């Protein structure tokens, strides 16, 4: 029976999954909420003239019953969660695969999602394998004296490394999203802060467990892109750098490879560090029997020391940054296509030796926001939306260009992803500037004020790429 994929997401990723399904000759359906009725991923799948309807309305992208009802009604055999929403929800992945009418979850095995989705467990496993993680506790501490001993040792270690203004983070173990985190610079203040965080954790999360970690400031945020199959095959598609982020830790500029000597004079052997984090990532993937696309996130300090931060068990927004410096048989791979076909049971069909890397690429996340005011979102109507076309660029967007588009207030006002690439990082940067210069985005909000975007912010930050 021919496979049929339910695309359980929205925006540009829904469109990219659609195109990947078409390339693989797979049927698909999309879902949408009332806020997304004008989105391109919906309009392309509703045709009243031919009575064609591949788009199904649901109440929410996070309502599993709605999504699975559509899957059953349309006879889907697989479900692609994209990123966000259910993409790293092991309970949803488990439910999809063990129900009376099972579906293929296009992502890793649910047990892998569960185990690597727990940052504490990931750190514990990594440490056992000799993979460096941020110095600190492997698990929650409930005893104040034990906690103080750890804090004292972490500050002492930083002094031994001549780190200026050493400090530690005291974090609610059950927290998330930046909640329940305090910084301590002097050990004399530790007990007061520890009690404060522990009390907060008990009130908010019902668990007084506290984590203690070294605070790292001067670093780059790097990623390793892995692709794995259910047949034990594992390869990497090099590294990328996503250090330039909004105040909410949302990435704005990403580049590949992760370091480049033309951008900065590093105090360490940058190629060796990149090779090292790739090797560590593959080691952990092999240990947990990782079986789909995934990203290993790292931070690398100014002295070149790498620390594993977390594992994202899904396709990432910036997957194409890696694809644009990668070649299999002289062609860029499509990592979403790879993700789908490997999840459906295909063998990889190539080895690491078949993957060649050359050049540089940059992704620009174009957002309706005001970077000068904490990246606050802008909501209104877009009246003109045009991008230049080049053989060295690509644009992914759900925003229609043939009519006005009201930005939904239900979601982040992401407008487009633009990719540029070149033979060198300098050429990619120059092409990025040229691309932004030719972009036209016009619109007004309810008060008649013109649209605010981050185009100028992106242009102003090219020189910060891959630097400390």
N, C-alpha and C positions, 0 to 999 in steps of 0.2 A: 504494500500500500504506500502511496506517495505521502511523504511527510508534510504536515501542515503546522505552521508555527503561529502561536498567538504572541503578539508583541505587546507586552505589558508595560508600556512606557509611553513617553510623549516627546515632543520637540525634535531636535536634530537627531537624537539617538534612535528614535522610532523610524525616522526616514532612512538612516544608515542601515538599520537592521532590515528594513523593507528591501533596499537595494541589494543587500547581501543575499537575501532569500531569492530574489529574482535571478541573481548571478548563479546561484546553486540550483535553480529550477525547482524551488520549493514554493508551495502555496503558503499564504499567510493571511492573518486578519489583524486589524488594529483595534484598540479601544480608546475611548476619549471621554472626558468629562464635559459638562456644559460650558466650562470656561475655555475649552479648547476647540470649540466648534469651527472656528475660523483658521485653525492651524493647518499648515500644508499637509501634514500627515493624515489629516481627516479628509480634506478636500480632494486629495488625489485618490481616495478610496471610496468616494461616493459619486455615482454617476446615474442621475435620474433617467437619462435617455436610454441607457442599456439595462437599467434596473440592476446595475452592479452595486453591491454593497459589501465592502470588506471592512467597514468601520462600524463598531458597535458602542453605543453609549452606556456608560457605567456611572455610578454615583461617585466613585473615588478610585484613584490608582492604588490605594492601600486597602481596598476592600477585597479580601481573597475570595469571598463567596461570589461576588459579582464577576470577578475575573474568571473563576473556574466555571461558572454557569455559562459564560460566553464560549469558553473553550469546549465545553461539552456540546453546546447547541450547534457549534460550527464544525464539530468533529476534528478538532485540533489534536495533534499527536505530541506536540512539544510546546514549551513556553519559554520565551526569552524575556528576562526581567530588565535588560538594559543595565543602567547604573542607578543608584538610589532606590527608593521604594523597597521592593522585595529582593533586590539583587544579592544582599548579604544576610538575608533572614533564613537561618537554617531550618526553622520550623515550617516556613512556607515551602522551602525546597523539599523537606521530608514529606510534607503533606501531598505535594504534587506527585511524588514518585511512589507513595505507598497506598494511595487511595484505590477504591474499587476499579476506577477507570484511570490507570496511571498515565502520566505524561512524562516526557523527557524534560528535565530541567536543564536549560542551556547555561551551564555553569559547573563548578566543581561538585563533587559528592557532598551531600548535606552534612556528613560527619566532618569533612574537612572544613566546611564553612563554620561549623560550630566550634571546632577546636582552634582555628586560626582567627576567628572573630573575637575570641577572648584574648585581649592583649596580655593579661597576666599569664595565661597558659602559653601563649606564643613566646613570651620572654623566658619562661621556665624551660621550654623545649629548646629554644635557641641557646641558652646558656649551657645546657647539657651537651649540645653539639659543638661547643666552643665558638659559637657565633657571637660577636660582641653586641651588647645591648646597652642602653643608657644605664650607667652605674646607679644602683639603688636596690631596693627590696624586690624580690621576685613575687611576693604576695602580700596580702594585708597584714598589718601589725596592729595588735590590740593593746599591747603593754607599753606604757609610757617610757619605762627605763630601757627596754629593748630598742624602742624607737630612737631614743636620744643617743644610744651607742652607735646606731647606724648613721645618724645625722652627723655626729662628731667625726666619724671616720671619713665620710664623704667630703666634709669641709677640709679635713687634714690632707686628703689625697689631692684636692684641688690646689692647696697651698704648695704641696710638693711639686706640682706641675707648673708652678708660677702663673696660675690663672688669676687674673685681676678680678677683684670683687667677687670671690667665690660665694656661691649660695646654693640652697637646696629648695626643692619644691615639696610641700606637704599637701597630699592630694587625697580626697575621699575616694576610697577604692571602688565604691559602687557608683560614683558619679560619672559624668560625661559632659561633652560640649563645653568644657571650660568651667564647669560648676564645682565649687568646693576645692579650690586650689589657692594656696598661699605660699609666698616666697619668704625664706628666712636667710638673713645674711650673717647673723651672729648666733652662736650656739646658746648664748645666754637668753635669747628670746624664744628658743625652740619649744620649751614645755608649754608656754602660754599659747603659742600658735597651734601646737599639736592638740591641746584640749579644745581649742576653738574649732578646728576642723573636725575633730572627732564628734563633738556635740552637734555640729551642723550635719554631719553624715548620718548620725542617729535620727535626727529630726526629719531630714529630707528623704533618706533612703532606707531607714530602718536597719542600718548596718554601720557600726562604728569603726570598721576597718579602715586603716590609713596606709597609703603608699608614700615612700620617701625616695626621691630621685635627685640626682645632680641636675642643676639648672644649666642648660646649654644655651648660649646666646649667639656667638659668632660662628654660624654654620651655614652650609648649603643643604637644601632638601633635594635629594636625588631619588630616582626610582629605577628599578630593574624590571623590564618587561619579559615575563616568561610565557611560553606556550607549551602546554603539556597535553598528552593524550591518555585515553583509558587503557592504552596498551603499554604504558610505562615509558613512553618516549617523552623527552624533555629537551627543549631548546630555549635560548634566550634571544631577544631582539634588542640587545644592548641597553644603554642607560639614557635617561633624560633628566633634566634639571627643572624643578618647578619652585624655585626659591621665591620668585616674585609673586606675592599673594596679597589679597585684600586684608583688611583688619580682621575679618571673620575667617581667616585661614582658607579662603577660596582662591584657587590659582587663577592668575591672569595672564602670565606669559610663561610658556614652557619651551624648552629647547633640547635638542639632541645633537650630539652626545652630551653626557652629563657635565663634562669639563672640556675646556678648549684653551690651549696655551695662548691663542691670539687675543683672548678676552681678559686674561689675568695672569700675573706671575705667581704661581702657586709655590708655597713653601714645602711642597711634598711632590712625590712622583705621581702625578695625576693619572696617567694611564694605568699604573700599577694598582692604584686605589680602585679605579673603575673595574679592573679585572677581578680584584679581590671581592667587591660586593656582589659581582655576578656569580663568582664561585660560591660564596656563602649562600646566596639566594637559591641556587641550584641544589646545594646540599640540604637545605631545609625542605625544599620541594620534594626531593627524593625521599627524605625521611618520612614525610607525612603522606606520600604517594599522591601528590597533587595531580589532578587529571583534567585541567582546562586552562583557560587564559587566567593570568593573575599578575599582580604587581607587588613587588617587595619594596617597601618604602624605607629609605635610609636618611640619616642626617650625617654629614661629614663635617667635622670641626676644622677650623683654620689650619690646624697642625696635621690634617690628613687622617685623623682617626675616624673610622666609620662606626656608626651605631645603628642597629636595626630598630626601626620605629614601629612598624606594623606591616601586616599583609592585607592587601585588598583583594578579596576573592571574587573578582568580577572584571568585566571590561571597564576600562577607565575612559573618561572624556578624551584624554590626550593620547589614546592608543596610536593615532595616525602620525604623531610626531616621531614615534619609533619606526613606523612603517616607511616613512619617507627617507630614512637613511639606510634602509635595509633592502636587499635585492635577493630574490630567488630566481635563477635563470634570467637575470637582467630585468626583472620586473618587481615593482613594489608589491609586497604582500598586502592583502586585506585581512587584518587581524580579526574583524568581526566575522568574516566568512570562515576563517580558520576556527574560531570559537564554535560556530554553529556546526560545522561538519565534524569536528572532533567530538563534540558532545553527542552527536548522532551516531558515533561509533566508528568513524573512519580512522584509518591509520594516517600518520603524518605525511608520509610520502617523501620526506627529505630529512636530512640530518643537519647538525650544526655546521658541518663543513660546507654545506650547500648554500649557507646564508652569508652574504658578503655585505660589508658596511662601508659606506663612503658618503662624503658630503656632510651637510648640516641642515637642520630644519627647525622651524619656530612655529608655535601655535599662538594665536592671539584670540583671547576670549572677549568678544565684543558684547558689552552689557549696557543697558540703560541704567546708569547710576551716576552719582556725583562723587568722584574720588576725593574731592576737597572737603567733603562733609561726611567722612567715615564710610564712603562707598554706599551712601543711602540710595535705595532704589528709586527710579523715576517711573511713574505710571502715567500713561496717556495713549494717544493714537499716533501711529506712524503713518505718514502720508507719502513718503518716498524712501525707497530702500534699494540702492544700487551698489553693486560691487564690480570691480574690474575683473577681467578674465585673462589669465596668463597660463602658459604651459608650465610655469613653476609655482602655481598657487592653486588652492582649492578652498571652497567655502561650503560649510554645512549649516543650513538654517531652516527653521520651520516657518519663518516669517514670509508671507506672500509679497511679491514685488509688483503685482498687477492691480492692487487695490489697497485701500487703507486697512490697517491692522491695529486693533485695540489690544494693548499689552495686558494680559490677565493679571490681576492683583493676587491671585491664589498662589503664584509660584515666583521664583526668582526671575527678574527681567532679563534673562539671557537672550541675546538676539542672534548671535552667530558665532561659529568657530571658523577662523581663517588660518590656513596653513600656507607657509611659504618655505621654499627650500632652495639650496644652492650647493655649489662645489665646496664652498668654505663657509664658515660662520660669518665672516665679514660680508660675503655676498648675500647670505640669507638675511642678515640685518638690513642691508641696503634695499633689498627687495621688499622687506617688511615695511620700511618707511615709504617706499614708492607705492605699495599697495594701499596703505592707510591714507595717503594723500589723495587717492582716487576714489575713496569710498564716499558715498552720499547717503546720509540718513537724516530725514527731516520729519518733524512732527510737533504736536503741541499737546499740552495737558488741558485739563478742564478749565484752567484759568487763562488759557491762551498763551502760556509761557512756552518757549521752544524746548525741544527735547534735549536732555542731558545724556551724554554717553561717555564712555571711558576711552574714546579714540585718542585724545591728547595724552592721557596717562600712559597708554600703551606706547605711543611714539616716544615719550620722554624716558621710557625705561629700557630701551634697547641696550644702552651702554652699561646697564647694571647686570645684564645677563651673564651668568656663570662667574660672577665675581664675589669676593668676600668684602 
